[in-house]
Amino acid sequence: MVERVFGVTHGAHIDYLWGLASRELPVYPSQELIEILSQLPRGTVVGIETTPSGALAATPDGAEFGIPPEQTAYWDRVVEVCKNLGHKIAFLDDPDTYMRYAEKLAEQRRIGLQLQSIPHIENNRPQAQPLVEAHYRAGVEAEYIHTVIREQRIHDNILELTPQVVIIGIGHTDYIMINNPLLNSNGKPAVYRRETAEVLAAMEEYAAAISHLVDDQPNPKTLLERELLERRYRAVTEGRVTTETPQFIGTWNTWCRPEGLFEVHMASQNHGETLATIEDCLGTATAVIRQNGDVLTIIKTYDPKRSGVNHNYPISYQGHKVGDKYTGSYIIDGGRGEGEFEMQPFLPQPSRNPNFFQ
């Protein structure tokens, strides 16, 4: 059974030249973690989030797929330390799943190359929009494979290989230890510690990162981040945001409709106004809806605690009804953003909006 779990930051990213350039930084295990490993009995099984060297092949487009050295430096060092201490290594990542991720990234790259030859203008919408949406869909599917499906395989491998110590990325461990904790031999949650990396300088030539073990609790925001990823995946695979039944469904991104997909859940009416909750891939918002003839207005405000937008600026929508569909535009308070939207009644299964993204 797992006795100790370490959630680690095994890579860092910096922007420099005022955000015009960026690169990955190698991160290495903290001295505190190495000291803990050195105190374990010889022969301890240590499970780590990586694959054996050479386990990954080429992607279908012929490009040799390899994890950049900046991302493997952490795990290479852990393997080296464990071998020197006489510990056994349990490789927890799944090469087949990682290759699925690489294949999806290759698909996204191919679509991106196609898009480069098609100007992103209204006259080209019939040719460009399907590629824009396919590019977005491939990116979301790649992220879902990399985060969710890999995590499921890693969790399965932990149960099968039964390491006493587990070292995997902090995004995975925070979610696992909140949602479905790994248990020790006494049936209680394993001892959990987090390791964070601090970037010491933002200048490209001086940048470096140093790791430290901390004793804080799993970050509860991980649950929201995972929920938003699940929503993005549901949007591109099912054309839905939630599993509930809304009264309306629409999008605030008419060029990439799955990205802006939203559902309107009516709550109550009061003096000609309808109070509603709007769910989209950014989170949860409250809304006040008014209708005057064929003109619809919506004032939407995201809940910062239940969304990833980190603001509560009012967003004003105004649309006109044509047939059973509303189309119009929106603007974020203070001119912080604007765009177009469309919305229509939600049709329950089995006739549920089969052509919303077609």
Salt bridges, closest charged atoms under 4 A:
ASP15 OD1 - HIS13 NE2 3.37
GLU24 OE2 - HIS13 ND1 3.30
GLU32 OE2 - HIS212 ND1 3.91
GLU49 OE2 - HIS10 NE2 3.93
GLU49 OE2 - ARG150 NH2 2.87
ASP61 OD2 - ARG109 NH2 3.40
GLU80 OE1 - ARG77 NH1 3.10
ASP93 OD2 - ARG150 NH2 2.72
GLU107 OE1 - LYS104 NZ 3.03
GLU122 OE2 - ARG125 NE 2.76
GLU133 OE2 - ARG257 NE 2.73
GLU141 OE1 - LYS104 NZ 2.81
GLU143 OE2 - ARG232 NH2 3.03
GLU151 OE1 - HIS172 ND1 2.76
GLU151 OE1 - ARG226 NH2 2.81
ASP174 OD2 - ARG194 NH2 2.78
GLU204 OE2 - ARG23 NE 3.01
ASP215 OD1 - ARG193 NE 2.69
ASP216 OD2 - ARG194 NH1 2.81
GLU227 OE2 - ARG231 NE 2.84
GLU263 OE2 - ARG240 NE 2.62
GLU263 OE1 - HIS265 NE2 3.30
GLU273 OE2 - ARG290 NE 2.80
GLU279 OE1 - ARG231 NH2 2.86
ASP280 OD2 - LYS300 NZ 3.82
